[in-house]
Amino acid sequence: MAVIKHTSHVLDTDGEHDSDLLFSAGAEMVCAVSPALSIHYLRHEREPDLQEIIAQVAGTVDLIITEGYKKETYPKIEVLRQATGIEFIDAENIIARVSDFSIDDDLPCFNFEEIEELCRFIISL
């Protein structure tokens, strides 16, 4: 599984590690590698679109989950929490919802404890 997260905020390195300092100093790419984890920092002239990012990881995983990218046409599972507001997002192709409150509509809705049910739903697609 791969997760691709989009943010409209500027990504920032925390400056606590040598890799952060090297990237902040102007390196075009920094690869921090350990026996169990690799982190790649890469500068680009323009923000890559979702298709480009998917192409980079598509052959290595069975499932790609994205966060953000509301305007993309891929199927979406909307996550709602009462504490942050109960309004639905304005997006196309929402196929299900996960929520901590009751929702009365035609889409499948899962609560946060229904992890196995949600997984079965995703696998059935």
C-alpha positions as CSV (number, residue, x, y, z in Angstrom):
1,M,0.0,0.0,0.0
2,A,1.1,3.5,-0.7
3,V,-0.3,6.8,0.6
4,I,-0.1,10.0,-1.3
5,K,-1.0,13.1,0.7
6,H,-1.5,16.5,-0.8
7,T,-1.2,19.7,1.2
8,S,-1.7,23.3,0.1
9,H,0.7,24.4,2.8
10,V,4.5,24.7,2.2
11,L,6.2,21.5,3.4
12,D,8.9,22.3,5.9
13,T,11.8,20.2,7.3
14,D,12.1,20.4,11.0
15,G,15.8,21.1,10.9
16,E,16.7,18.5,13.6
17,H,18.5,16.0,11.4
18,D,21.5,16.3,9.0
19,S,19.2,15.4,6.1
20,D,17.0,18.4,6.9
21,L,20.0,20.7,7.2
22,L,21.4,19.5,3.9
23,F,18.2,20.0,2.1
24,S,17.6,23.4,3.7
25,A,21.2,24.3,2.6
26,G,20.1,23.9,-1.0
27,A,20.7,20.2,-2.0
28,E,18.4,19.3,-5.0
29,M,17.8,15.8,-3.5
30,V,18.6,14.2,-0.1
31,C,18.0,10.5,0.5
32,A,18.1,9.6,4.1
33,V,18.6,5.8,4.3
34,S,18.6,3.4,7.2
35,P,18.1,-0.4,7.4
36,A,14.3,0.0,7.9
37,L,13.3,3.3,6.3
38,S,14.3,5.7,3.5
39,I,13.1,9.3,3.2
40,H,13.6,11.2,-0.1
41,Y,13.5,15.0,-0.2
42,L,13.3,16.3,-3.8
43,R,13.0,19.8,-5.2
44,H,10.9,20.4,-8.3
45,E,10.2,23.3,-10.5
46,R,6.4,22.7,-10.5
47,E,4.2,20.6,-8.3
48,P,3.8,17.1,-9.8
49,D,0.2,16.2,-10.6
50,L,-1.3,13.1,-9.1
51,Q,-0.9,11.0,-12.3
52,E,2.8,11.6,-12.2
53,I,3.1,10.5,-8.6
54,I,0.9,7.5,-9.2
55,A,3.1,6.4,-12.1
56,Q,6.1,6.5,-9.8
57,V,4.6,4.0,-7.3
58,A,2.0,2.1,-9.3
59,G,4.1,-1.1,-10.0
60,T,5.3,-1.5,-6.4
61,V,2.0,-1.7,-4.5
62,D,-1.5,-3.2,-4.7
63,L,-3.4,-0.2,-3.2
64,I,-2.8,3.6,-3.4
65,I,-4.6,5.8,-0.9
66,T,-4.7,9.5,-1.5
67,E,-5.6,12.3,0.9
68,G,-6.6,15.7,-0.5
69,Y,-7.0,15.8,-4.3
70,K,-10.7,16.6,-4.0
71,K,-10.9,17.7,-7.7
72,E,-9.5,14.4,-9.0
73,T,-12.0,12.0,-10.5
74,Y,-10.8,8.9,-8.6
75,P,-13.3,7.3,-6.2
76,K,-13.3,8.9,-2.8
77,I,-14.2,7.9,0.8
78,E,-15.1,11.0,2.7
79,V,-14.0,11.1,6.4
80,L,-16.2,13.3,8.7
81,R,-15.7,14.1,12.4
82,Q,-18.4,15.9,14.3
83,A,-15.8,18.0,16.1
84,T,-14.5,19.5,12.8
85,G,-17.9,20.0,11.1
86,I,-20.6,17.9,9.6
87,E,-20.7,19.4,6.1
88,F,-20.0,17.2,3.2
89,I,-17.1,18.2,0.9
90,D,-17.9,19.5,-2.6
91,A,-16.3,16.6,-4.6
92,E,-17.3,14.2,-7.3
93,N,-17.3,10.4,-7.1
94,I,-17.7,9.9,-3.3
95,I,-18.4,6.2,-2.9
96,A,-18.6,5.9,0.9
97,R,-18.2,7.8,4.1
98,V,-16.5,7.2,7.5
99,S,-18.0,9.2,10.3
100,D,-18.4,9.5,14.1
101,F,-22.0,10.5,13.7
102,S,-25.1,9.2,12.0
103,I,-25.5,10.1,8.3
104,D,-28.8,9.5,6.5
105,D,-28.0,9.2,2.7
106,D,-27.7,6.4,0.1
107,L,-23.9,6.0,0.4
108,P,-22.3,3.2,2.5
109,C,-21.3,4.8,5.8
110,F,-18.8,3.2,8.3
111,N,-17.9,4.3,11.8
112,F,-14.3,4.6,12.9
113,E,-14.5,1.2,14.6
114,E,-15.6,-0.7,11.5
115,I,-12.1,-1.2,10.1
116,E,-12.6,-4.7,8.8
117,E,-16.0,-3.8,7.2
118,L,-14.4,-0.8,5.5
119,C,-11.4,-2.9,4.3
120,R,-13.9,-5.5,2.8
121,F,-15.7,-2.7,1.1
122,I,-12.5,-1.3,-0.5
123,I,-11.4,-4.8,-1.5
124,S,-14.8,-5.4,-3.2
125,L,-14.3,-2.5,-5.6
